[in-house]
Amino acid sequence: MKVKTRIEALDGLRFLACMMVIFYHYFFASPLSGFIPESYAINALYFGDFGVDIFFLISGFVISLSSEGKSSFGFIKSRINRIVPTFVIFGLIIYVFSISVPMIDPLERIVSLLYSLTFFPQAFGHAFFSSIYWTIQIEVTFYILVFIMMQLDLWKRYKNQICFIWIIISFINQFVLNSTIINYFLLTQYAGHFVAGIVIFNMRKNKCEPSDIILILFSTILIYNRMVYFNNTDAINLFHYQVSHVALLLSAVCVVSLVWYASNLNGVGKYYNMIKFLGAMTYPLYLIHSDIGFWSHAIFERLLWDKYPFTREIIGYGMTIFIALFVSFLISAIYIKYLDKPINKIFNKIWH
């Protein structure tokens, strides 16, 4: 079966995943500020983090699609055009917002940004400029691994075998060795996500084989294992909140099923132009939302609320979230509407 160059429903699912992450970041910790009762916020928003799992699954599918018929350098050029310009521009936008907040050191911020623009700041002894950049590093590492396999002429001919080897190494590392170095270079914690996406692409393009089912099953176990890890993080333990392993396993099955279902929809009808635009907004929106959320709260807390306590009643925690959402969406929409295509054209001219 010939696969279209763009799967319409995946744009919508990508945007849904982005909103899950945004609501998790903005509202999960809201009980600490008394904005939402803990019993409501925790139960409803815990699963928002699993939007990240959907992102990585979609990435496995999309990278398989975008590597079709391309040379290794054609593939990596397309990925650079897709990732780098927006990453740089939105890093600078975040920098401008962050230095407007009192008690923020502009020099420290610009140094942190410059190292983060390498995508691997830890290699230079620096932390990420933004807390969400770790996911971009995972994506870039995946692109590099695919590029290497394409360069060695292995990706097209031995993709299934590569996926099996990757899954086996990931199982050994995640359940036995627990090596941070192996995880860093081979993404063993997220291999299940990428492999599941790759297999879903293969099942859409070709007849489903028994090997595909085996890979999906083992990939789902690795995705479930990532969710178990999240379930034990300090952010969750702060609220003494735990989700059962059955619920986590069902969540892993659910995210795989969502991506499979969306990838097999033929179209979304008359709403596609809107969905396509929202899907295109996902990347810049994801890059900017977390830091704009911090800025929106900090700018009032450090400039107004202490000096003029009555302003807290006028602009409370809820209003800072609304401001953050509005600013994040506005900047992302303007960028996609007016700047994204011209900037990509410039990059394409540079390559040629």
DRENDO-1510 file (C-alpha; in Angstrom, 1 decimal, always signed):
<recs>
REC; n; res; u; v; w
REC; 1; MET; +0.0; +0.0; +0.0 .
REC; 2; LYS; +1.4; +3.4; -1.0 .
REC; 3; VAL; +1.7; +5.7; +2.1 .
REC; 4; LYS; +0.8; +9.3; +1.6 .
REC; 5; THR; +3.5; +11.9; +2.4 .
REC; 6; ARG; +1.3; +13.3; +5.1 .
REC; 7; ILE; -1.1; +11.4; +7.4 .
REC; 8; GLU; -3.9; +13.9; +8.2 .
REC; 9; ALA; -5.1; +12.3; +11.5 .
REC; 10; LEU; -1.5; +12.2; +12.9 .
REC; 11; ASP; -1.5; +16.0; +12.8 .
REC; 12; GLY; -4.5; +16.1; +15.0 .
REC; 13; LEU; -3.1; +13.4; +17.3 .
REC; 14; ARG; +0.2; +15.3; +17.5 .
REC; 15; PHE; -1.7; +18.4; +18.6 .
REC; 16; LEU; -3.7; +16.4; +21.2 .
REC; 17; ALA; -0.4; +15.0; +22.6 .
REC; 18; CYS; +1.0; +18.6; +22.9 .
REC; 19; MET; -2.1; +19.8; +24.8 .
REC; 20; MET; -1.8; +16.8; +27.1 .
REC; 21; VAL; +1.7; +17.8; +28.0 .
REC; 22; ILE; +0.8; +21.5; +28.3 .
REC; 23; PHE; -2.0; +20.8; +30.7 .
REC; 24; TYR; +0.2; +18.5; +32.7 .
REC; 25; HIS; +2.9; +21.1; +33.0 .
REC; 26; TYR; +0.5; +24.0; +33.8 .
REC; 27; PHE; -2.0; +22.3; +36.1 .
REC; 28; PHE; -0.5; +19.1; +37.6 .
REC; 29; ALA; +1.3; +21.1; +40.3 .
REC; 30; SER; -1.5; +23.6; +40.7 .
REC; 31; PRO; -2.7; +22.2; +44.1 .
REC; 32; LEU; +0.6; +23.6; +45.5 .
REC; 33; SER; -0.8; +27.0; +44.8 .
REC; 34; GLY; -4.3; +26.2; +45.9 .
REC; 35; PHE; -5.6; +26.8; +42.4 .
REC; 36; ILE; -7.3; +23.4; +41.9 .
REC; 37; PRO; -8.0; +20.9; +44.7 .
REC; 38; GLU; -5.5; +18.0; +44.7 .
REC; 39; SER; -8.2; +15.3; +44.3 .
REC; 40; TYR; -9.2; +16.9; +41.0 .
REC; 41; ALA; -5.9; +17.9; +39.6 .
REC; 42; ILE; -3.9; +14.8; +40.3 .
REC; 43; ASN; -6.4; +12.3; +39.0 .
REC; 44; ALA; -7.2; +14.2; +35.9 .
REC; 45; LEU; -3.8; +15.4; +34.8 .
REC; 46; TYR; -1.4; +12.6; +35.8 .
REC; 47; PHE; -1.8; +11.0; +32.4 .
REC; 48; GLY; -1.0; +14.2; +30.5 .
REC; 49; ASP; +2.7; +13.3; +30.6 .
REC; 50; PHE; +2.0; +10.3; +28.4 .
REC; 51; GLY; +1.6; +12.8; +25.5 .
REC; 52; VAL; +5.4; +12.5; +25.3 .
REC; 53; ASP; +5.0; +8.8; +24.7 .
REC; 54; ILE; +2.6; +9.6; +21.8 .
REC; 55; PHE; +5.1; +12.1; +20.4 .
REC; 56; PHE; +7.9; +9.5; +20.2 .
REC; 57; LEU; +5.5; +6.9; +18.7 .
REC; 58; ILE; +4.5; +9.3; +16.0 .
REC; 59; SER; +8.2; +10.1; +15.4 .
REC; 60; GLY; +9.0; +6.5; +14.7 .
REC; 61; PHE; +6.2; +6.4; +12.1 .
REC; 62; VAL; +7.1; +9.8; +10.5 .
REC; 63; ILE; +10.8; +9.1; +10.3 .
REC; 64; SER; +10.1; +5.8; +8.5 .
REC; 65; LEU; +7.9; +7.8; +6.1 .
REC; 66; SER; +10.3; +10.6; +5.6 .
REC; 67; SER; +13.2; +8.3; +5.0 .
REC; 68; GLU; +11.4; +6.6; +2.1 .
REC; 69; GLY; +13.2; +7.2; -1.2 .
REC; 70; LYS; +15.8; +9.5; +0.3 .
REC; 71; SER; +19.5; +9.2; +0.5 .
REC; 72; SER; +21.1; +9.4; +4.0 .
REC; 73; PHE; +22.1; +13.0; +3.4 .
REC; 74; GLY; +18.7; +13.9; +1.9 .
REC; 75; PHE; +17.1; +12.5; +5.0 .
REC; 76; ILE; +19.3; +14.4; +7.5 .
REC; 77; LYS; +19.0; +17.6; +5.6 .
REC; 78; SER; +15.2; +17.4; +5.8 .
REC; 79; ARG; +15.4; +16.7; +9.5 .
REC; 80; ILE; +17.8; +19.7; +10.0 .
REC; 81; ASN; +15.3; +21.9; +8.1 .
REC; 82; ARG; +12.5; +20.7; +10.3 .
REC; 83; ILE; +14.2; +21.0; +13.6 .
REC; 84; VAL; +17.0; +23.5; +13.7 .
REC; 85; PRO; +15.6; +26.9; +12.5 .
REC; 86; THR; +12.6; +26.7; +14.8 .
REC; 87; PHE; +14.7; +25.5; +17.7 .
REC; 88; VAL; +17.1; +28.4; +17.3 .
REC; 89; ILE; +14.4; +31.1; +16.8 .
REC; 90; PHE; +12.3; +29.9; +19.8 .
REC; 91; GLY; +15.4; +29.6; +22.0 .
REC; 92; LEU; +16.0; +33.3; +21.3 .
REC; 93; ILE; +12.4; +34.1; +22.0 .
REC; 94; ILE; +12.5; +32.3; +25.3 .
REC; 95; TYR; +15.8; +34.1; +26.1 .
REC; 96; VAL; +14.1; +37.5; +25.6 .
REC; 97; PHE; +11.2; +36.6; +27.9 .
REC; 98; SER; +13.4; +35.1; +30.6 .
REC; 99; ILE; +15.8; +38.0; +31.0 .
REC; 100; SER; +12.7; +40.3; +31.5 .
REC; 101; VAL; +12.2; +38.5; +34.8 .
REC; 102; PRO; +14.0; +40.0; +37.9 .
REC; 103; MET; +16.8; +37.9; +39.4 .
REC; 104; ILE; +17.6; +36.2; +36.1 .
REC; 105; ASP; +21.3; +36.5; +34.9 .
REC; 106; PRO; +21.3; +37.4; +31.2 .
REC; 107; LEU; +24.9; +36.1; +30.7 .
REC; 108; GLU; +24.2; +32.8; +32.3 .
REC; 109; ARG; +21.0; +32.4; +30.2 .
REC; 110; ILE; +22.8; +33.2; +26.9 .
REC; 111; VAL; +25.7; +30.8; +27.7 .
REC; 112; SER; +23.1; +28.1; +28.6 .
REC; 113; LEU; +21.2; +28.7; +25.3 .
REC; 114; LEU; +24.4; +28.5; +23.2 .
REC; 115; TYR; +25.4; +25.2; +24.7 .
REC; 116; SER; +21.8; +23.9; +24.3 .
REC; 117; LEU; +21.8; +24.8; +20.6 .
REC; 118; THR; +24.3; +21.9; +20.2 .
REC; 119; PHE; +21.4; +19.6; +21.4 .
REC; 120; PHE; +23.9; +17.9; +23.7 .
REC; 121; PRO; +24.9; +20.4; +26.4 .
REC; 122; GLN; +25.7; +17.7; +28.9 .
REC; 123; ALA; +28.8; +16.9; +26.8 .
REC; 124; PHE; +30.1; +20.3; +27.7 .
REC; 125; GLY; +29.1; +20.1; +31.4 .
REC; 126; HIS; +25.9; +22.3; +31.1 .
REC; 127; ALA; +22.3; +21.7; +31.8 .
REC; 128; PHE; +19.5; +22.3; +29.2 .
REC; 129; PHE; +18.4; +25.9; +28.6 .
REC; 130; SER; +14.8; +24.8; +28.9 .
REC; 131; SER; +13.5; +21.9; +31.0 .
REC; 132; ILE; +11.7; +20.3; +28.0 .
REC; 133; TYR; +14.8; +20.2; +25.7 .
REC; 134; TRP; +15.6; +16.7; +26.8 .
REC; 135; THR; +12.8; +15.4; +24.5 .
REC; 136; ILE; +14.4; +17.2; +21.6 .
REC; 137; GLN; +17.7; +15.6; +22.4 .
REC; 138; ILE; +16.0; +12.2; +22.3 .
REC; 139; GLU; +14.5; +13.0; +18.9 .
REC; 140; VAL; +17.9; +14.2; +17.5 .
REC; 141; THR; +19.7; +11.1; +18.8 .
REC; 142; PHE; +17.1; +9.0; +17.0 .
REC; 143; TYR; +17.6; +10.9; +13.7 .
REC; 144; ILE; +21.4; +10.4; +14.1 .
REC; 145; LEU; +20.9; +6.6; +14.6 .
REC; 146; VAL; +18.7; +6.4; +11.5 .
REC; 147; PHE; +21.2; +8.5; +9.5 .
REC; 148; ILE; +24.0; +6.1; +10.5 .
REC; 149; MET; +22.0; +3.1; +9.5 .
REC; 150; MET; +21.1; +4.7; +6.1 .
REC; 151; GLN; +24.7; +5.7; +5.5 .
REC; 152; LEU; +25.8; +2.1; +6.1 .
REC; 153; ASP; +23.1; +1.0; +3.7 .
REC; 154; LEU; +21.4; -1.1; +6.4 .
REC; 155; TRP; +18.2; +0.9; +7.1 .
REC; 156; LYS; +16.2; +0.0; +3.9 .
REC; 157; ARG; +17.3; -3.6; +3.6 .
REC; 158; TYR; +17.5; -4.7; +7.3 .
REC; 159; LYS; +15.0; -2.4; +9.1 .
REC; 160; ASN; +13.1; -5.3; +10.8 .
REC; 161; GLN; +16.4; -6.9; +11.9 .
REC; 162; ILE; +17.6; -3.6; +13.3 .
REC; 163; CYS; +14.4; -3.2; +15.2 .
REC; 164; PHE; +14.7; -6.7; +16.8 .
REC; 165; ILE; +18.3; -6.1; +17.8 .
REC; 166; TRP; +17.4; -2.7; +19.2 .
REC; 167; ILE; +14.6; -4.2; +21.2 .
REC; 168; ILE; +16.8; -7.0; +22.6 .
REC; 169; ILE; +19.5; -4.5; +23.6 .
REC; 170; SER; +16.9; -2.3; +25.2 .
REC; 171; PHE; +15.4; -5.2; +27.2 .
REC; 172; ILE; +18.8; -6.2; +28.5 .
REC; 173; ASN; +19.7; -2.7; +29.5 .
REC; 174; GLN; +16.4; -1.6; +31.0 .
REC; 175; PHE; +15.8; -4.8; +33.0 .
REC; 176; VAL; +19.4; -6.1; +33.7 .
REC; 177; LEU; +22.3; -3.7; +33.1 .
REC; 178; ASN; +20.7; -0.3; +33.7 .
REC; 179; SER; +23.6; +1.4; +32.0 .
REC; 180; THR; +23.2; +5.2; +31.6 .
REC; 181; ILE; +25.8; +5.2; +28.8 .
REC; 182; ILE; +24.0; +2.5; +26.7 .
REC; 183; ASN; +20.7; +4.4; +27.3 .
REC; 184; TYR; +22.2; +7.7; +26.3 .
REC; 185; PHE; +23.6; +6.4; +23.0 .
REC; 186; LEU; +21.0; +3.8; +22.1 .
REC; 187; LEU; +17.9; +5.3; +23.7 .
REC; 188; THR; +17.0; +2.0; +25.3 .
REC; 189; GLN; +14.3; +3.7; +27.5 .
REC; 190; TYR; +12.5; +5.0; +24.4 .
REC; 191; ALA; +13.4; +2.3; +21.9 .
REC; 192; GLY; +9.9; +0.7; +22.3 .
REC; 193; HIS; +8.2; +4.0; +21.2 .
REC; 194; PHE; +10.3; +4.4; +18.1 .
REC; 195; VAL; +10.2; +0.7; +17.1 .
REC; 196; ALA; +6.4; +0.6; +17.6 .
REC; 197; GLY; +6.1; +3.7; +15.3 .
REC; 198; ILE; +8.3; +2.1; +12.7 .
REC; 199; VAL; +6.3; -1.2; +12.8 .
REC; 200; ILE; +3.0; +0.7; +12.5 .
REC; 201; PHE; +4.4; +2.3; +9.4 .
REC; 202; ASN; +5.4; -1.1; +8.0 .
REC; 203; MET; +2.0; -2.5; +8.7 .
REC; 204; ARG; +0.3; +0.3; +6.9 .
REC; 205; LYS; +2.6; +0.0; +3.9 .
REC; 206; ASN; +2.8; -3.8; +3.7 .
REC; 207; LYS; +1.0; -6.9; +4.8 .
REC; 208; CYS; +1.1; -7.4; +8.5 .
REC; 209; GLU; +3.7; -10.2; +9.4 .
REC; 210; PRO; +4.0; -12.2; +12.6 .
REC; 211; SER; +7.3; -10.5; +13.3 .
REC; 212; ASP; +5.4; -7.1; +13.3 .
REC; 213; ILE; +3.1; -8.4; +16.1 .
REC; 214; ILE; +6.0; -9.6; +18.1 .
REC; 215; LEU; +7.8; -6.3; +17.8 .
REC; 216; ILE; +4.6; -4.4; +18.8 .
REC; 217; LEU; +4.2; -6.6; +21.9 .
REC; 218; PHE; +7.7; -6.2; +23.1 .
REC; 219; SER; +7.7; -2.5; +22.3 .
REC; 220; THR; +4.5; -2.0; +24.3 .
REC; 221; ILE; +6.3; -3.6; +27.3 .
REC; 222; LEU; +9.1; -1.1; +27.0 .
REC; 223; ILE; +6.6; +1.7; +26.8 .
REC; 224; TYR; +4.9; +0.4; +29.9 .
REC; 225; ASN; +8.3; +0.2; +31.6 .
REC; 226; ARG; +8.9; +3.9; +30.8 .
REC; 227; MET; +5.5; +4.7; +32.4 .
REC; 228; VAL; +6.4; +2.7; +35.5 .
REC; 229; TYR; +9.6; +4.8; +35.8 .
REC; 230; PHE; +7.5; +8.0; +35.5 .
REC; 231; ASN; +5.2; +6.7; +38.2 .
REC; 232; ASN; +8.1; +6.6; +40.6 .
REC; 233; THR; +9.6; +10.0; +39.9 .
REC; 234; ASP; +9.8; +12.7; +42.6 .
REC; 235; ALA; +7.2; +14.9; +40.9 .
REC; 236; ILE; +4.6; +12.1; +41.4 .
REC; 237; ASN; +5.8; +11.0; +44.8 .
REC; 238; LEU; +5.4; +14.6; +46.0 .
REC; 239; PHE; +1.7; +14.0; +46.1 .
REC; 240; HIS; +2.0; +10.4; +47.4 .
REC; 241; TYR; +0.1; +9.4; +44.3 .
REC; 242; GLN; +0.5; +6.1; +42.5 .
REC; 243; VAL; -1.2; +4.5; +39.5 .
REC; 244; SER; -1.7; +0.7; +39.4 .
REC; 245; HIS; +0.5; -1.3; +37.0 .
REC; 246; VAL; -2.7; -2.5; +35.3 .
REC; 247; ALA; -3.6; +1.1; +34.5 .
REC; 248; LEU; -0.1; +1.8; +33.2 .
REC; 249; LEU; -0.1; -1.3; +31.0 .
REC; 250; LEU; -3.5; -0.3; +29.6 .
REC; 251; SER; -2.1; +3.2; +29.0 .
REC; 252; ALA; +0.8; +1.8; +27.0 .
REC; 253; VAL; -1.6; -0.3; +24.9 .
REC; 254; CYS; -3.8; +2.8; +24.5 .
REC; 255; VAL; -1.1; +5.1; +23.1 .
REC; 256; VAL; +0.1; +2.4; +20.7 .
REC; 257; SER; -3.5; +1.8; +19.5 .
REC; 258; LEU; -4.1; +5.6; +19.1 .
REC; 259; VAL; -1.1; +6.0; +16.8 .
REC; 260; TRP; -2.1; +2.8; +14.8 .
REC; 261; TYR; -5.7; +4.0; +14.4 .
REC; 262; ALA; -4.7; +7.6; +13.5 .
REC; 263; SER; -2.2; +6.3; +10.9 .
REC; 264; ASN; -4.8; +4.2; +9.2 .
REC; 265; LEU; -7.5; +6.9; +8.9 .
REC; 266; ASN; -7.7; +8.0; +5.2 .
REC; 267; GLY; -8.5; +11.6; +6.1 .
REC; 268; VAL; -10.3; +14.0; +8.5 .
REC; 269; GLY; -12.5; +15.7; +5.9 .
REC; 270; LYS; -13.3; +19.4; +5.7 .
REC; 271; TYR; -11.6; +20.2; +9.0 .
REC; 272; TYR; -8.1; +19.2; +7.7 .
REC; 273; ASN; -6.9; +22.7; +7.0 .
REC; 274; MET; -7.4; +23.7; +10.6 .
REC; 275; ILE; -6.0; +20.4; +11.9 .
REC; 276; LYS; -3.0; +20.7; +9.6 .
REC; 277; PHE; -2.3; +24.2; +11.0 .
REC; 278; LEU; -2.7; +23.1; +14.6 .
REC; 279; GLY; -0.4; +20.1; +13.9 .
REC; 280; ALA; +2.2; +22.5; +12.4 .
REC; 281; MET; +2.0; +24.6; +15.5 .
REC; 282; THR; +2.8; +21.7; +17.8 .
REC; 283; TYR; +6.6; +21.9; +17.6 .
REC; 284; PRO; +7.0; +25.7; +18.3 .
REC; 285; LEU; +4.2; +25.5; +20.9 .
REC; 286; TYR; +5.9; +22.6; +22.6 .
REC; 287; LEU; +9.3; +24.5; +22.6 .
REC; 288; ILE; +7.9; +27.7; +24.2 .
REC; 289; HIS; +5.0; +26.7; +26.5 .
REC; 290; SER; +7.0; +25.6; +29.6 .
REC; 291; ASP; +9.2; +28.7; +29.8 .
REC; 292; ILE; +6.3; +31.1; +29.0 .
REC; 293; GLY; +4.5; +29.4; +31.8 .
REC; 294; PHE; +7.4; +30.2; +34.2 .
REC; 295; TRP; +7.7; +33.7; +32.8 .
REC; 296; SER; +3.9; +34.5; +33.2 .
REC; 297; HIS; +4.0; +33.4; +36.9 .
REC; 298; ALA; +7.4; +34.9; +37.8 .
REC; 299; ILE; +6.8; +38.3; +36.2 .
REC; 300; PHE; +3.9; +39.0; +38.5 .
REC; 301; GLU; +5.3; +37.2; +41.6 .
REC; 302; ARG; +8.6; +39.1; +41.5 .
REC; 303; LEU; +7.4; +42.5; +40.2 .
REC; 304; LEU; +3.9; +43.0; +41.6 .
REC; 305; TRP; +2.6; +40.6; +44.1 .
REC; 306; ASP; +5.2; +41.3; +46.9 .
REC; 307; LYS; +5.1; +45.1; +46.4 .
REC; 308; TYR; +1.3; +45.3; +45.8 .
REC; 309; PRO; -0.4; +42.3; +47.5 .
REC; 310; PHE; -3.9; +43.4; +46.3 .
REC; 311; THR; -2.8; +42.6; +42.7 .
REC; 312; ARG; -2.7; +38.9; +43.6 .
REC; 313; GLU; -6.5; +39.1; +43.9 .
REC; 314; ILE; -6.8; +40.6; +40.4 .
REC; 315; ILE; -4.2; +38.5; +38.7 .
REC; 316; GLY; -4.0; +35.1; +40.5 .
REC; 317; TYR; -2.6; +31.8; +39.5 .
REC; 318; GLY; -5.4; +31.0; +37.1 .
REC; 319; MET; -4.9; +34.3; +35.2 .
REC; 320; THR; -1.1; +33.6; +34.8 .
REC; 321; ILE; -2.0; +30.3; +33.2 .
REC; 322; PHE; -4.4; +32.0; +30.8 .
REC; 323; ILE; -1.8; +34.6; +29.9 .
REC; 324; ALA; +0.8; +31.8; +29.3 .
REC; 325; LEU; -1.5; +29.9; +27.1 .
REC; 326; PHE; -2.5; +33.0; +25.1 .
REC; 327; VAL; +1.1; +34.2; +24.6 .
REC; 328; SER; +2.3; +30.7; +23.7 .
REC; 329; PHE; -0.5; +30.1; +21.1 .
REC; 330; LEU; -0.2; +33.6; +19.7 .
REC; 331; ILE; +3.6; +33.4; +19.1 .
REC; 332; SER; +3.4; +29.9; +17.7 .
REC; 333; ALA; +0.5; +30.8; +15.3 .
REC; 334; ILE; +2.2; +33.9; +14.0 .
REC; 335; TYR; +5.4; +31.9; +13.4 .
REC; 336; ILE; +3.6; +29.1; +11.5 .
REC; 337; LYS; +1.4; +31.5; +9.5 .
REC; 338; TYR; +4.1; +34.0; +8.4 .
REC; 339; LEU; +7.6; +32.7; +9.1 .
REC; 340; ASP; +7.9; +29.0; +9.0 .
REC; 341; LYS; +7.7; +28.5; +5.2 .
REC; 342; PRO; +10.0; +31.5; +4.3 .
REC; 343; ILE; +12.6; +30.3; +6.7 .
REC; 344; ASN; +12.5; +26.7; +5.4 .
REC; 345; LYS; +13.0; +28.1; +1.9 .
REC; 346; ILE; +16.1; +30.0; +3.0 .
REC; 347; PHE; +17.5; +26.8; +4.5 .
REC; 348; ASN; +16.7; +24.8; +1.3 .
REC; 349; LYS; +18.6; +27.4; -0.7 .
REC; 350; ILE; +21.6; +27.1; +1.6 .
REC; 351; TRP; +21.8; +23.4; +1.0 .
REC; 352; HIS; +21.7; +23.9; -2.8 .
</recs>
